Amino acid sequence: MLDFEKIVEYRNKRNRFARKLGIVVESISPGSARVVKTIEEDDLNPLNRAHGGVYFTMADSAAGSAMVSRGYAAVTMSANYNFFRSAAAGDVVTAEASEVKAGKTICVYDVRVTDQNGNLLGTGTFTFYQLEEKIEI
């Protein structure tokens, strides 16, 4: 049986890029995951709104965290993200991923990104290739 709390700790410690951006994995459960981030001044684009790369990275991190709930390492094969609204500095953004399809090697996850008021900022679909490497924690 997988210890999801240890996987959360592992993901937060080992994902250096997400850590650099302040993205924190809050929870992982079978087929799903949630990550959060407070938008900082350094995350803003020239229009003083969160840069689209922040949302995409959060969505990919959430989907990847949901993917590892299967117990195997994986890599993103393809991704599609739709931008609906923008967040400002100080907003708390959450990305929640849920499994759509779990195959032997190909898995698909849908992600919803919202702000602290529940406003939908965007959605995405992420496809992963499951490696043969088991997660050892």
C-alpha positions in Angstrom: 0.0 0.0 0.0 1.3 3.4 -0.9 1.9 6.0 1.8 0.4 9.2 0.1 1.7 11.5 2.9 5.3 10.3 2.1 4.7 10.8 -1.6 3.5 14.4 -0.9 6.7 15.0 1.1 8.8 13.5 -1.6 7.2 15.5 -4.4 7.6 18.8 -2.4 11.2 18.0 -1.7 12.3 16.7 -5.1 10.5 18.9 -7.6 13.0 21.8 -7.6 11.2 23.8 -10.3 7.9 23.7 -8.5 9.6 24.6 -5.2 11.3 27.5 -6.9 7.9 28.8 -8.0 6.4 28.3 -4.6 4.0 25.5 -5.7 3.2 23.1 -2.9 1.6 19.7 -3.2 -1.2 19.7 -0.5 -2.6 16.2 -1.1 -2.4 13.1 -3.1 -5.0 10.3 -3.1 -5.7 7.5 -5.6 -6.1 9.2 -9.0 -6.1 12.7 -7.7 -3.9 15.5 -6.3 -4.1 19.1 -5.3 -1.4 21.8 -5.4 -1.5 25.4 -4.2 0.5 28.6 -4.6 0.2 32.2 -3.5 0.8 34.5 -6.4 3.9 36.7 -5.8 5.1 39.9 -7.5 7.7 37.9 -9.4 4.9 35.8 -10.9 3.4 38.7 -12.7 3.5 39.5 -16.4 3.7 43.0 -17.9 -0.1 43.4 -17.3 0.3 42.8 -13.5 -1.5 39.5 -13.8 -0.1 36.0 -13.1 1.9 34.8 -16.0 0.3 31.9 -17.9 3.3 29.7 -17.2 2.4 29.7 -13.5 -1.1 28.2 -14.2 0.3 25.6 -16.7 3.1 24.6 -14.3 0.6 24.2 -11.5 -1.7 22.1 -13.6 1.2 19.9 -14.8 2.4 19.5 -11.2 -1.1 18.5 -10.0 -1.6 16.1 -12.8 1.9 14.6 -12.3 1.3 14.2 -8.6 -2.0 12.4 -9.3 -0.2 10.2 -11.8 2.4 9.1 -9.2 -0.5 8.0 -7.0 -0.3 4.8 -9.2 3.1 4.0 -7.7 5.2 4.6 -10.8 7.3 7.3 -12.2 5.9 9.0 -15.3 6.6 11.7 -17.9 4.1 14.2 -19.5 3.4 13.2 -23.1 1.1 16.0 -24.1 -0.9 18.8 -22.5 -3.6 21.2 -23.3 -4.5 24.2 -21.1 -7.3 26.7 -21.5 -6.9 30.1 -19.8 -10.2 31.7 -18.6 -9.3 34.3 -15.9 -6.2 35.8 -14.3 -5.0 36.0 -10.7 -3.3 39.0 -9.1 -0.5 39.2 -6.5 -1.7 37.9 -3.2 -4.2 35.5 -4.7 -4.1 31.9 -3.6 -4.4 29.6 -6.6 -5.3 25.9 -6.4 -4.9 23.2 -9.1 -6.8 20.0 -8.7 -6.2 17.0 -10.9 -8.5 13.9 -11.3 -7.9 10.7 -13.3 -9.9 10.3 -16.5 -8.2 7.2 -17.9 -5.8 4.8 -16.3 -4.2 2.4 -18.8 -1.2 0.1 -18.6 1.2 2.9 -19.8 -1.0 5.8 -20.9 -2.9 7.8 -18.3 -5.0 11.0 -18.7 -5.9 13.6 -16.1 -8.2 16.6 -16.1 -7.2 19.7 -14.0 -9.2 22.6 -12.7 -7.4 25.8 -11.6 -9.3 28.1 -9.2 -8.6 31.1 -7.0 -9.3 31.5 -3.3 -12.9 32.5 -4.1 -13.6 29.4 -6.3 -13.4 31.4 -9.6 -12.4 29.1 -12.4 -9.1 30.4 -13.9 -8.5 27.6 -16.3 -8.7 23.9 -17.2 -6.3 21.4 -18.7 -5.9 17.8 -19.9 -2.6 16.1 -19.4 -1.5 12.8 -20.8 1.3 10.8 -19.2 3.5 7.8 -20.1 3.9 5.5 -17.1 7.5 4.3 -16.8 8.4 0.9 -15.5 10.2 2.6 -12.5 8.3 2.1 -9.3 8.2 5.0 -6.8 10.4 3.9 -3.9 9.8 6.0 -0.8 
